[in-house]
Structure formats: C-alpha cells, structure tokens
C-alpha cells in the first residue's frame, strides 16, 4: 500500500507520522508525493512497524516504471 493511501485511510497526519518514524514532517511529505524515498533500512523497518506492515519497502518500488527504484534489504543474521 502506498504511504499516502495508508495515511489518508487511517486519518493520520504527516506531522504525527513523522514523529512515529523519527523523521521530519517535510521528509514524510516528500515520501507522500514521490519526491524521495527512504534509503535507510532502519527507516523502512520503522515505517512497516508504524503501519502494522501495511506499508513495506516493496511498496516503494514501481515495477512499471522504466527507471524503477529497487530496494535491497540486508539479511539479518
């Protein structure tokens, strides 16, 4: 699920979500409007935890785009 859809569906404001995942509200705004995407594994984990698994690293990948952004998560040992 896209982050924007999750936040709207659950009526969560970007400011509140930013506090939940320890980033600035501006960063959440950039994520919502596809200007940027998280690049730290820990950030992806915090997003997944804050959304109860509804938004994961896989949701940031647009497989239909010519220049897809791929996310590779390190395996935990």
C-alpha positions in Angstrom: 0.0 0.0 0.0 1.3 3.5 -0.8 2.1 5.6 2.2 -0.2 8.4 1.1 -3.1 5.9 0.9 -2.4 4.5 4.3 -2.2 7.8 6.0 -5.4 9.0 4.4 -7.3 5.8 5.1 -6.3 5.9 8.7 -6.6 9.7 9.1 -3.0 10.1 10.2 -1.4 13.5 9.6 2.1 13.7 8.1 3.3 15.5 11.3 2.1 12.7 13.5 3.5 10.0 11.3 6.8 11.8 11.2 7.1 11.6 14.9 6.2 7.9 14.8 9.1 7.1 12.5 11.6 9.7 13.7 11.9 11.9 10.6 10.8 15.5 9.8 7.3 16.3 8.5 9.0 17.6 5.4 10.5 14.2 4.8 7.2 12.5 5.1 5.7 15.0 2.6 8.5 14.1 0.1 7.7 10.4 0.5 4.0 11.0 0.0 4.5 12.9 -3.2 7.2 10.5 -4.5 9.9 13.2 -4.5 12.1 10.9 -2.4 12.1 7.5 -0.8 13.6 6.3 2.4 17.1 4.9 1.9 18.0 3.5 5.4 16.9 0.0 6.2 16.0 1.1 9.7 13.7 3.7 8.3 11.9 1.1 6.2 11.5 -1.0 9.3 10.1 1.8 11.4 7.6 2.6 8.6 6.5 -1.0 8.4 6.2 -1.2 12.2 4.2 2.1 12.4 1.8 0.9 9.7 1.4 -2.6 11.1 3.0 -4.0 7.9 0.7 -2.2 5.5 3.5 -0.1 4.0 6.7 -2.0 3.4 9.9 -1.5 1.3 8.3 -3.3 -1.6 5.6 -0.6 -1.8 8.2 2.0 -2.8 9.1 0.0 -5.9 7.3 1.0 -9.1 7.9 -2.1 -11.3 6.0 -0.5 -14.2 8.4 2.5 -14.5 11.3 2.4 -16.9 13.7 3.6 -14.2 12.4 1.6 -11.3 13.8 2.3 -7.9 14.8 -1.0 -6.3 15.2 -1.5 -2.6 17.5 -4.2 -1.4 17.3 -5.0 2.3 20.2 -6.7 4.0 19.5 -10.1 5.6 19.7 -10.2 9.3 22.0 -12.8 10.7 
